[in-house]
Amino acid sequence: ALVRAIKDCMEVLRELPDKQNQFYCGYTIMKYCYEDVGLERKHLVKFNSSLNKKSS
């Protein structure tokens, strides 16, 4: 399903150069999948806590 979604996205944005098209479609779809699974929250919390430790 993920590959199909990326290919559909690339078809819609076919007027963009290939590299831009691939990056935008792949990155955007993977980002939303990552968020749906709930990983972005854990990653951001971990990242923010590491920043706080560096600043003290």
Rosetta blueprint (number, residue, H / E / L):
1 A L
2 L H
3 V H
4 R H
5 A H
6 I H
7 K H
8 D H
9 C H
10 M H
11 E H
12 V H
13 L L
14 R L
15 E L
16 L L
17 P L
18 D H
19 K H
20 Q H
21 N H
22 Q H
23 F H
24 Y H
25 C H
26 G H
27 Y H
28 T H
29 I H
30 M H
31 K H
32 Y H
33 C H
34 Y H
35 E H
36 D H
37 V H
38 G L
39 L H
40 E H
41 R H
42 K H
43 H H
44 L H
45 V H
46 K H
47 F H
48 N H
49 S H
50 S H
51 L H
52 N H
53 K H
54 K H
55 S H
56 S L
